[in-house]
Amino acid sequence: MEKEKPDLVERMAQLMAEERAETARRKKKMRRYGLIGSAAILAAFALWLMRVFSRRR
C-alpha cells in the first residue's frame, strides 16, 4: 500500500503540469484570436469611415 502513494502523487503532479500547459496554450490561442478579431473590427470601421467621408465630397 505504501508503494502506491508516491505513484499517485507523481501522477497527480504530472496531470496538474499537463493541465497548466494546456491552459497556457488555450490562453495564448484566445489572445491571438482576440487580437485578430479586434484588428478585423477596427479595419472594417476604418473602411466604413473612408466610404462615408468619400461620399460627402
Phi, psi and omega per residue, in radians:
M1 nan -0.634 -3.128
E2 -1.190 -0.492 -3.118
K3 -1.252 -0.445 -3.104
E4 -1.329 -0.495 -3.080
K5 -1.067 -0.842 3.112
P6 -1.059 -0.645 3.107
D7 -1.103 -0.733 3.124
L8 -1.109 -0.758 3.119
V9 -1.119 -0.740 3.123
E10 -1.125 -0.719 3.127
R11 -1.131 -0.722 3.110
M12 -1.106 -0.750 3.125
A13 -1.099 -0.702 3.131
Q14 -1.156 -0.765 3.117
L15 -1.082 -0.714 3.128
M16 -1.141 -0.695 3.121
A17 -1.136 -0.736 3.114
E18 -1.122 -0.685 3.129
E19 -1.146 -0.703 3.086
R20 -1.103 -0.714 3.130
A21 -1.131 -0.736 3.121
E22 -1.112 -0.722 3.115
T23 -1.100 -0.720 3.125
A24 -1.116 -0.736 3.104
R25 -1.103 -0.739 -3.138
R26 -1.109 -0.745 3.127
K27 -1.090 -0.754 -3.138
K28 -1.086 -0.741 3.139
K29 -1.127 -0.780 3.137
M30 -1.108 -0.690 3.130
R31 -1.108 -0.744 -3.138
R32 -1.107 -0.825 3.139
Y33 -1.161 -0.565 3.081
G34 -1.116 -0.744 3.114
L35 -1.157 -0.732 3.125
I36 -1.115 -0.747 3.133
G37 -1.114 -0.762 3.124
S38 -1.105 -0.722 3.126
A39 -1.126 -0.682 3.136
A40 -1.143 -0.751 3.117
I41 -1.113 -0.747 3.122
L42 -1.115 -0.718 3.122
A43 -1.122 -0.745 3.128
A44 -1.100 -0.726 3.114
F45 -1.108 -0.738 3.125
A46 -1.114 -0.724 3.107
L47 -1.131 -0.700 3.102
W48 -1.085 -0.778 3.107
L49 -1.056 -0.755 3.135
M50 -1.075 -0.703 -3.139
R51 -1.166 -0.737 -3.139
V52 -1.107 -0.815 -3.087
F53 -1.303 -0.427 3.109
S54 -1.320 -0.446 3.112
R55 -1.251 -0.562 -3.048
R56 -1.242 -0.337 -3.100
R57 -1.413 nan nan
